[in-house]
Amino acid sequence: MFAPGTVVRVKRDFPEMRGRCHIRTPHYLRGLDGVVERPLGAFPNPEDLAFGRPAAPVPLYHVRFEQPALFGEGRGGDTLLVEIFEHWLDPAPAAGAA
């Protein structure tokens, strides 16, 4: 479970890389770092639901991203808040790490 303020990285994963799947993360966020704003609770995994499989609850978070870094527009302090399930997030590497 990620605590508020934790820097996380959205997994860089695409259907073209692994075959039939249902990815529930915006394409433009994959591989980027954001900050956990708050946990939202646990909900059935929508990727399993999409294929009619039993869906275990998975934690969901509000994750904040700096808008200028995403879209090349906006001002410092402009952000985008996105709901992302825990299995699509990894702890971000420490500053200066690969």
N, C-alpha and C positions, 0 to 999 in steps of 0.2 A: 504494500500500500504506500502511495506517495503522499507526503505531507504538503500542505500549502507552502509555497515558496521554493519547492524543489525544482531544479532545472532538469528538464527531460528532453529526450530526442525522439521524434516520431520515427518509427521504423521505416526504412526505405524498402518497400516491398510492392510488387506489381503483379497482376495476374499473368502477365507475359513471362514472368520469372518462375512461376511455380504451377501453372495450370489452373484448372477450374477452381475458382474461389470467389468470395464475395467480400471485397475490401471496403470497409466502412470509414476510411480516413481520406480527407481531401488530398488529391494528387499534389497540389502545390505546397503542402506542408511536409511531405515525406522527406526525411533526412534532416529536417530543421529542428532547432532547439526552441523550446517555449518554457514557460513557468507555470506550475500548477497553482491555480487560484483557489480551488476547493474541490473536495470529493463530493459527488452527487448521490452516492449510494451504489448499490449493485443491481444490475438489470440483466435479463436473459440476453445471451450473446446473439446479436442480430445476424451474424454471419452464419451461425447454425440455423437460426429461424428461417433464413432465406432459402435453405435447402431442405426444410422440413425435418431437421434433426432435433433431438432433445437439446435444449439450450441451458447450460448452467449459468447462474448469475456471475457477472463480471463487473468489477468496479468501473465506474464512469467518472471522469473528471472534467472540470472546466480548465482549459489550458490557454494561457495568454501568450500571444505572439506580437512582436513589434511590427506594426503595419509597414513602415518605410522599407524594412528589410525584405518583406514579402512581395510588395507590389511596386517598389521604386517610386512611391508617392506618399504624401502625408507628411506630418511634422513629428518631431520627437515627442513621445508621449501618446501618439495615436496607436491603438492596439486593436487586435482581433481576438475575440474570445470564442473558443471552439470546444465542443464536447467530444472527448476522445476516450475510448475504452482502454483500460490498463494494459491489455496484451499488445497494444500498438505503441506502447511507450517503453523506453529504456532510460535509465539514468544517463544524463549527458556526461561525456568525458570531462574531467577537470580541465580548467583553462590551461592551455599550453600542451595538453595531451593530444595524441593523434586521433 
